[in-house]
Amino acid sequence: MDYATLQGFLNKGLIDVGGDDTKLEKLSQAAKDLGDALKKNPSKALSYSLIAFDPNAPEDDPVVQEALAALQNRWTTYRNTFAATPIAVIRAILLDALVNAAAEDDRVGVCFIASARNALPLLPVESLQRKAHYEWPIQTIVA
C-alpha cells in the first residue's frame, strides 16, 4: 500500500497514530474506501476537497460524517485513540482518497487541482499546514 499522503501528515505532526503501523493501515483502508466512492461518483471530488483543505471543518458536515463512517468501518476503536472528532485524520484520509482517485480519474484530478489552486491561498491555515499542503500531494498529481 502507498502511504505517501498519510505519511506526509504523520511526518508533519498533523496526525498521530502513536507509532502503530496497524493504525496507519486502517487509515489507508478507510481512504481507499472513500477513494472507491469517489471513483463511483466523481462529483464528490469538490466536497471532499473543500473539507480536506479546511482545518476548521465542522464535525456535522456530511462529508466529515461519511469519512467518519468509513473510518469506523475499518477501525471500530478509533474513538479510544482520539479525544475529540479527529478532523485532521479525516482531512488526511480525504486527501489520500482524492490523490488516489485522481491518479485513475482525470475528472477527480481536475476538480481537485482547481479547488486547491483557488481555495488554499484563502484558507486561514497555520504556516506548517500550508507548507504541508503545498509540498504534497499536489506535486504528486501534477508530476
DOPA-691609 format. One record per residue (C-alpha): x, y, z; residue in one letter. Coordinates in pm, 1 decimal. Example, Ala and Ser with C-alpha at 12.3 -4.5 7.8 and 13.67 -1.06 7.14 Angstrom:
<x->1230.0; y->-450.0; z->780.0; residuo->A>
<x->1367.0; y->-106.0; z->714.0; residuo->S>
//
This chain:
<x->0.0; y->0.0; z->0.0; residuo->M>
<x->113.9; y->351.9; z->-76.0; residuo->D>
<x->112.8; y->564.3; z->236.7; residuo->Y>
<x->272.7; y->877.1; z->88.8; residuo->A>
<x->-10.6; y->1119.3; z->168.5; residuo->T>
<x->-85.2; y->977.8; z->511.7; residuo->L>
<x->286.4; y->952.8; z->586.9; residuo->Q>
<x->319.0; y->1319.6; z->495.5; residuo->G>
<x->59.6; y->1410.4; z->758.3; residuo->F>
<x->244.0; y->1194.2; z->1011.4; residuo->L>
<x->581.8; y->1345.1; z->923.6; residuo->N>
<x->447.1; y->1697.4; z->963.7; residuo->K>
<x->296.5; y->1610.7; z->1302.9; residuo->G>
<x->-56.0; y->1683.6; z->1183.0; residuo->L>
<x->-184.9; y->1342.2; z->1289.9; residuo->I>
<x->-58.1; y->1091.4; z->1543.5; residuo->D>
<x->-118.3; y->717.8; z->1544.3; residuo->V>
<x->125.7; y->650.9; z->1825.6; residuo->G>
<x->378.8; y->482.6; z->1600.6; residuo->G>
<x->137.9; y->196.0; z->1532.0; residuo->D>
<x->159.6; y->71.5; z->1173.4; residuo->D>
<x->-169.2; y->-117.5; z->1203.9; residuo->T>
<x->-347.0; y->212.8; z->1272.6; residuo->K>
<x->-183.6; y->362.0; z->964.1; residuo->L>
<x->-308.4; y->63.2; z->765.0; residuo->E>
<x->-662.6; y->120.7; z->894.8; residuo->K>
<x->-645.5; y->486.2; z->790.1; residuo->L>
<x->-524.1; y->377.2; z->448.9; residuo->S>
<x->-809.2; y->128.3; z->414.3; residuo->Q>
<x->-1064.0; y->395.4; z->507.4; residuo->A>
<x->-906.4; y->628.7; z->249.8; residuo->A>
<x->-928.3; y->352.5; z->-10.6; residuo->K>
<x->-1298.0; y->307.8; z->66.7; residuo->D>
<x->-1354.5; y->681.4; z->20.3; residuo->L>
<x->-1146.8; y->673.0; z->-299.0; residuo->G>
<x->-1368.6; y->394.5; z->-430.9; residuo->D>
<x->-1673.4; y->609.7; z->-353.7; residuo->A>
<x->-1509.6; y->894.2; z->-547.4; residuo->L>
<x->-1447.3; y->669.7; z->-846.9; residuo->K>
<x->-1814.6; y->570.8; z->-848.4; residuo->K>
<x->-1928.2; y->931.3; z->-803.4; residuo->N>
<x->-1660.7; y->1180.2; z->-919.4; residuo->P>
<x->-1892.3; y->1471.8; z->-841.7; residuo->S>
<x->-1799.1; y->1422.5; z->-474.3; residuo->K>
<x->-1447.1; y->1548.6; z->-550.6; residuo->A>
<x->-1534.4; y->1912.2; z->-480.8; residuo->L>
<x->-1695.1; y->1849.0; z->-142.1; residuo->S>
<x->-1415.5; y->1609.0; z->-43.3; residuo->Y>
<x->-1157.1; y->1869.3; z->-146.4; residuo->S>
<x->-1317.5; y->2152.7; z->46.1; residuo->L>
<x->-1324.7; y->1951.0; z->367.6; residuo->I>
<x->-971.8; y->1817.7; z->309.2; residuo->A>
<x->-844.0; y->2175.8; z->281.1; residuo->F>
<x->-1035.5; y->2317.6; z->577.2; residuo->D>
<x->-871.1; y->2282.2; z->920.2; residuo->P>
<x->-1193.2; y->2413.6; z->1076.1; residuo->N>
<x->-1426.7; y->2172.1; z->900.3; residuo->A>
<x->-1747.7; y->2134.6; z->1100.7; residuo->P>
<x->-1797.6; y->1797.7; z->1266.2; residuo->E>
<x->-2155.6; y->1777.2; z->1142.3; residuo->D>
<x->-2065.4; y->1824.5; z->775.1; residuo->D>
<x->-2199.2; y->1534.4; z->563.7; residuo->P>
<x->-1853.0; y->1467.8; z->415.6; residuo->V>
<x->-1698.2; y->1455.6; z->763.5; residuo->V>
<x->-1973.0; y->1215.3; z->869.6; residuo->Q>
<x->-1915.2; y->999.9; z->559.5; residuo->E>
<x->-1541.8; y->988.1; z->631.0; residuo->A>
<x->-1605.2; y->905.3; z->998.1; residuo->L>
<x->-1831.6; y->619.1; z->889.3; residuo->A>
<x->-1556.4; y->486.8; z->660.0; residuo->A>
<x->-1306.5; y->516.0; z->944.7; residuo->L>
<x->-1545.1; y->345.8; z->1188.2; residuo->Q>
<x->-1595.6; y->64.5; z->937.2; residuo->N>
<x->-1221.4; y->-6.3; z->922.7; residuo->R>
<x->-1120.4; y->91.6; z->1277.2; residuo->W>
<x->-1400.5; y->40.4; z->1525.5; residuo->T>
<x->-1195.3; y->159.4; z->1823.9; residuo->T>
<x->-1067.7; y->484.3; z->1671.8; residuo->Y>
<x->-1261.7; y->681.1; z->1935.0; residuo->R>
<x->-1032.9; y->537.8; z->2202.6; residuo->N>
<x->-732.3; y->691.4; z->2025.1; residuo->T>
<x->-870.4; y->1042.8; z->1969.9; residuo->F>
<x->-1031.3; y->1253.4; z->2242.6; residuo->A>
<x->-1246.7; y->1455.0; z->2001.7; residuo->A>
<x->-1361.4; y->1420.2; z->1642.8; residuo->T>
<x->-1030.7; y->1372.3; z->1458.5; residuo->P>
<x->-1073.2; y->1640.0; z->1190.8; residuo->I>
<x->-702.6; y->1623.9; z->1097.8; residuo->A>
<x->-735.8; y->1248.7; z->1045.4; residuo->V>
<x->-1049.6; y->1299.7; z->837.5; residuo->I>
<x->-867.6; y->1557.9; z->627.6; residuo->R>
<x->-574.8; y->1319.2; z->581.5; residuo->A>
<x->-786.1; y->1026.5; z->464.8; residuo->I>
<x->-991.7; y->1250.6; z->235.7; residuo->L>
<x->-674.3; y->1389.9; z->83.3; residuo->L>
<x->-537.0; y->1038.7; z->38.3; residuo->D>
<x->-863.7; y->931.1; z->-124.9; residuo->A>
<x->-851.5; y->1230.8; z->-358.6; residuo->L>
<x->-490.5; y->1167.7; z->-458.8; residuo->V>
<x->-553.4; y->802.1; z->-533.4; residuo->N>
<x->-879.6; y->862.2; z->-718.3; residuo->A>
<x->-723.7; y->1147.4; z->-917.8; residuo->A>
<x->-448.5; y->913.8; z->-1035.2; residuo->A>
<x->-715.8; y->698.3; z->-1200.1; residuo->E>
<x->-982.8; y->950.8; z->-1298.6; residuo->D>
<x->-891.7; y->1278.9; z->-1465.6; residuo->D>
<x->-1224.7; y->1434.2; z->-1365.9; residuo->R>
<x->-1136.1; y->1393.7; z->-999.8; residuo->V>
<x->-785.0; y->1526.4; z->-1061.5; residuo->G>
<x->-904.0; y->1837.0; z->-1245.7; residuo->V>
<x->-1157.0; y->1918.4; z->-974.9; residuo->C>
<x->-903.0; y->1856.8; z->-700.9; residuo->F>
<x->-630.5; y->2072.9; z->-859.1; residuo->I>
<x->-872.2; y->2354.5; z->-946.9; residuo->A>
<x->-1008.8; y->2350.9; z->-592.9; residuo->S>
<x->-660.1; y->2352.4; z->-444.3; residuo->A>
<x->-544.7; y->2643.3; z->-657.4; residuo->R>
<x->-845.5; y->2850.3; z->-565.7; residuo->N>
<x->-904.6; y->2754.1; z->-203.6; residuo->A>
<x->-568.5; y->2701.2; z->-39.6; residuo->L>
<x->-435.7; y->3056.8; z->-66.5; residuo->P>
<x->-753.0; y->3183.5; z->103.4; residuo->L>
<x->-768.1; y->2940.7; z->394.3; residuo->L>
<x->-650.8; y->3057.4; z->735.9; residuo->P>
<x->-416.6; y->2766.0; z->792.4; residuo->V>
<x->-105.8; y->2762.2; z->1005.5; residuo->E>
<x->218.9; y->2800.4; z->813.8; residuo->S>
<x->314.5; y->2437.9; z->881.6; residuo->L>
<x->-17.0; y->2313.0; z->745.1; residuo->Q>
<x->6.9; y->2543.3; z->444.2; residuo->R>
<x->357.5; y->2412.9; z->376.6; residuo->K>
<x->234.2; y->2054.1; z->408.2; residuo->A>
<x->-47.4; y->2115.3; z->160.4; residuo->H>
<x->180.3; y->2279.0; z->-93.4; residuo->Y>
<x->459.1; y->2020.9; z->-63.7; residuo->E>
<x->227.6; y->1724.4; z->-129.9; residuo->W>
<x->17.3; y->1575.6; z->-280.4; residuo->P>
<x->-48.4; y->1837.3; z->-546.5; residuo->I>
<x->303.5; y->1795.3; z->-682.0; residuo->Q>
<x->242.8; y->1421.2; z->-695.4; residuo->T>
<x->-67.8; y->1461.9; z->-908.6; residuo->I>
<x->73.4; y->1726.7; z->-1139.3; residuo->V>
<x->403.3; y->1545.9; z->-1192.7; residuo->A>
//
